[in-house]
Amino acid sequence: MRKPLLAVFALLLSFSMLTACGTKNQSNTDSAKGSDSTSGTVAKAEGSKDKDKDSKELTIYTALEDDQMETYLATYKAQHPDVKLNFVRDSTGVITAKLLAEKDNPQADLVWGLAATSLLVLDQNGMLEGYSPKGVDRIQADFKDKNAPEHWVGIDAWETAFVVNTKEMEKRKLAIPKSYADLIKPEYKGLITMPNPSSSGTGFLTVSGLVQLMGKDKSWDYMNKLNDNIAMYVHSGSKPAKMAGTGEYPIGISFGYRGIEEAKKGSPVVTVFPAEGSGWDLEANALMKKSDVKPEAKEFLDWAISDDVMKEYNKNYAILAVKSDTTTIPEGYEKDPVKQLIKNDLGQAAKDRNSILSEWTKRYDSKSEPKS
Amino acid sequence: MELLQRLLVMLTVLSLLIAILIPLWSLLSKAFLDNKGSYIGFANFLTYFGTPALTRSISHTLFISIVSTLIAVTLAFGYAYGVNRSQIRGKAFFNAIAMLPLFAPTMMHGISLTYLFGNQGLITTGFFGHLPFSVDIHLYGPVGIIISEIIYIFPQAYLIFITALTVTDFRLYEASESLGAGKIRRFLTITLPSIKYGLISAIFVCFTASFTDFGAPQAVGGQYNVLATDIYKQVIGQQNMSMGAVVGIILTIPAFIAFAADRFVERKQRSILSAKSTPYRIGQGKWRDRSFTVFCWVIALAILTPLVTTLYASLIQVWPYKLNFTLAHFDFSHVAAGGLSPFWNSLEVSVLTSVIGTLAAFIFAYFIEKTRYLKGLRQFGYFLSILPLALPGMVVGLAFIFFFNNPNNPLNGIYGTLWIIVLANIVHFYSVPFITATTSLKKLDREFELVSESMRVPFYKTFFRVTVPMSLPAIIEIAVYLFVNSMVTVSAIVFLRPADFNLASVSIVNMDDAGDTAAAAAMASLIVVTNVAVRGIYQWFVRKVRRRTEAWQTHQ
């Protein structure tokens, strides 16, 4: 009887000793880096405390496309070779949810290229720090926060577009849909994919665009009919375009850039901007409110609206946040892309975001069988 | 010496406690908290069961796993029976083919099916219209998930049946034949009862695996939601950790039932082998051999075709419009993988998991099996060691978030580093290596320890000079098992990977989410090729080692 007791006692003892050692470590970490102690960068920061000035690190949350980031970053890396950038990249909904979940202990130093409607939600939660990046007066008034200093600054706009596979349409002897009204015609049943608005920014701006375009009741009626034609809701805004590219599902509700890019890669697709007008949103940047705002974060935000990188944004997006005569219209876009955009109140869209998403999820997310 | 051993046993159990039981506890308790961290009792569960969209996934998941288990177990039994009890040619080949799906991430089975049976798949379009007929099986949804799961769980059932069929006593067959029993009667009264426990085991293993799998539904599920994809959506998509914990608990229930039942069956199982048993002798049977040859070839082709198709698709420029070969999809710099670094990271993690996990499994098994003190504590340690068998990977991952991402946890430092991934992998896959090590240790005579003790040789000398060299084949097998599984796993680590550290298997999920299916196929191919290579080296090595280390067993 005595021995097992002894064993348990020894176990407890060793455990409490271990905990004690651990607590000591913890307090060291705390003093080294304030309250921020959840991420792996903590250990690194502590290890290199002495040469803190040389080793700069930024954690950036972004919803930009994978294939765009590399080219965008070229000029930044040339100007700031000493800053190590850690990216958390995911679709808009995921990044937004992640930022909201980390509200009390933000991991990101800044946000780059996230939907303005999402940044507005963060701002309503008091999570953004005001900062006017260098050259912010070049940004058009509609493309940035009204406050001074700005809580968020836009870089470009992106908009709903249908990406349609011409070969598959020929094979089925179907016309290419030109408008939202076309999409609900019975002949397109089971051919359409669309991004899920709770995970995808493109999905949300499309749904929110429909609500602003048609009004609340009519838009949900429309989406009920659209839902009958949808084969599948997918995770990202890119996937519908890529599936249209392979013809897996020949019509994808996606965004302009992705469709044009698919065509460039050799897929037989055309990018159609709906006749009624496109829902749209801004890709925008913001500084996170936290106890230690790094100077590098501000430098990054300065760079993120500089001419160097605006030129790169312009290769992908027709509508830029800077006012300039030299803005070129990339191949594949409408001649006057701004006219394609519907009247869209971003602030209202952000306020309605939660209710729109939960309504949408209730109606369509549980769609159990694929309709094919 | 006794004190040292006692201390080491305690340390073993303590490590298991910290790595397995306490994280699990934090997951359980999280289900009763809201996202702010205050206690709300069963409110989360009420919300869950009040949401039809979520509860429907339970019946979906049950349906998927029951159907795939029934089909996979039947096919695997036929295949194993053919390999073990008939005189077909190429048994080594069939044996190797059956293992192949183990080397691929489960998403790959789904992706390969889209290339075969998707709307633009080879078979759906009749080889792009070159064939006069075409078949559309409506892949996206339950059909696709079930086929993927069958491919995924087939090898596991096959391995169990091969072992079960090997353990038999031919004298029974001789006796029944002389008593005039026909073939069918012999099959029903001797063969089936002799593999009864294997059959139950196979059903449980397959059911649990398909019930908890995430990769296949993610790739071909379409709008057909299952529990594993629900967890992913709740945790990653909405960062709703509490709801993730609730679904995690629901996901674990069948696994725990299977686990308990399996333990129960195991205890009842008594070896039908005795010293007088004779191994099965395969008689003549022309038609039997012919039909099993056909059957095994069909299955082998069914396993090979998707793999080859994926490899082929990863080399095609634009499926299905530009069918020229290109290596472009292996340049991952413009897709979610962001270059080849996820692949190297995966290699690093897998090597670390393999080395550390093997050490841990073997040493812990040694302390639990071979020491003489603290019997109760060692039994508890044994229970903890086989517990991970019942834990789905996603549950391990979630439990680790809750436990290690707590700033008050002294081990918080490993959160967000590669070490938490390594630890999660070790815990997730710990049980099978542990059982392998225990079985191998049981084969060694206790006399080694007793004699060395009486000669006052310290136990660790015996351990290094006798135990380790004699168990070398088992040790290498464990290492390869851990390596291969760490390369393909998604479920545990999808929640844990640090921002700047992507992994090959997780990047497949990301690329598939973004619609870059060809790149996902390319990454999956890289993983399979690596695993097959490692396994090949292992086979070659084992043949060499076995000759030396197992000489004592064969030349007794």
Chai-1 contact restraints between the chains, C-beta under 6 A:
chainA,res_idxA,chainB,res_idxB,connection_type,confidence,min_distance_angstrom,max_distance_angstrom,comment,restraint_id
A,P4,B,G376,contact,1.0,0.0,6.0,A-B,restraint_1
A,A7,B,L374,contact,1.0,0.0,6.0,A-B,restraint_2
A,A7,B,L377,contact,1.0,0.0,6.0,A-B,restraint_3
A,A10,B,M10,contact,1.0,0.0,6.0,A-B,restraint_4
A,L11,B,M10,contact,1.0,0.0,6.0,A-B,restraint_5
A,T19,B,P410,contact,1.0,0.0,6.0,A-B,restraint_6
A,G22,B,P410,contact,1.0,0.0,6.0,A-B,restraint_7
A,Q26,B,P410,contact,1.0,0.0,6.0,A-B,restraint_8
A,S37,B,P407,contact,1.0,0.0,6.0,A-B,restraint_9
A,T38,B,N405,contact,1.0,0.0,6.0,A-B,restraint_10
A,S39,B,G416,contact,1.0,0.0,6.0,A-B,restraint_11
A,G40,B,G416,contact,1.0,0.0,6.0,A-B,restraint_12
A,G40,B,T417,contact,1.0,0.0,6.0,A-B,restraint_13
A,G40,B,P498,contact,1.0,0.0,6.0,A-B,restraint_14
A,A43,B,G413,contact,1.0,0.0,6.0,A-B,restraint_15
A,D66,B,V335,contact,1.0,0.0,6.0,A-B,restraint_16
A,D66,B,A336,contact,1.0,0.0,6.0,A-B,restraint_17
A,D67,B,H334,contact,1.0,0.0,6.0,A-B,restraint_18
A,N86,B,A499,contact,1.0,0.0,6.0,A-B,restraint_19
A,N86,B,D500,contact,1.0,0.0,6.0,A-B,restraint_20
A,V88,B,A499,contact,1.0,0.0,6.0,A-B,restraint_21
A,V94,B,I236,contact,1.0,0.0,6.0,A-B,restraint_22
A,V94,B,G237,contact,1.0,0.0,6.0,A-B,restraint_23
A,A97,B,Q238,contact,1.0,0.0,6.0,A-B,restraint_24
A,A97,B,Q239,contact,1.0,0.0,6.0,A-B,restraint_25
A,K98,B,Q239,contact,1.0,0.0,6.0,A-B,restraint_26
A,A101,B,Q239,contact,1.0,0.0,6.0,A-B,restraint_27
A,S199,B,G237,contact,1.0,0.0,6.0,A-B,restraint_28
A,M232,B,G222,contact,1.0,0.0,6.0,A-B,restraint_29
A,M232,B,Q223,contact,1.0,0.0,6.0,A-B,restraint_30
A,H235,B,D513,contact,1.0,0.0,6.0,A-B,restraint_31
A,S236,B,D513,contact,1.0,0.0,6.0,A-B,restraint_32
A,S236,B,A514,contact,1.0,0.0,6.0,A-B,restraint_33
A,S238,B,A514,contact,1.0,0.0,6.0,A-B,restraint_34
A,S238,B,G515,contact,1.0,0.0,6.0,A-B,restraint_35
A,K239,B,G515,contact,1.0,0.0,6.0,A-B,restraint_36
A,K242,B,G515,contact,1.0,0.0,6.0,A-B,restraint_37
A,T246,B,Q120,contact,1.0,0.0,6.0,A-B,restraint_38
A,T246,B,W319,contact,1.0,0.0,6.0,A-B,restraint_39
A,G247,B,Q120,contact,1.0,0.0,6.0,A-B,restraint_40
A,E248,B,G118,contact,1.0,0.0,6.0,A-B,restraint_41
A,E248,B,N119,contact,1.0,0.0,6.0,A-B,restraint_42
A,E248,B,Q120,contact,1.0,0.0,6.0,A-B,restraint_43
A,G266,B,V318,contact,1.0,0.0,6.0,A-B,restraint_44
A,G266,B,K322,contact,1.0,0.0,6.0,A-B,restraint_45
A,S267,B,V318,contact,1.0,0.0,6.0,A-B,restraint_46
A,P268,B,Y321,contact,1.0,0.0,6.0,A-B,restraint_47
A,D365,B,A53,contact,1.0,0.0,6.0,A-B,restraint_48
A,S366,B,A53,contact,1.0,0.0,6.0,A-B,restraint_49
A,K367,B,Q223,contact,1.0,0.0,6.0,A-B,restraint_50
A,P370,B,Y140,contact,1.0,0.0,6.0,A-B,restraint_51
A,P370,B,G141,contact,1.0,0.0,6.0,A-B,restraint_52
A,P370,B,G222,contact,1.0,0.0,6.0,A-B,restraint_53
A,P370,B,Q223,contact,1.0,0.0,6.0,A-B,restraint_54
A,S372,B,H138,contact,1.0,0.0,6.0,A-B,restraint_55
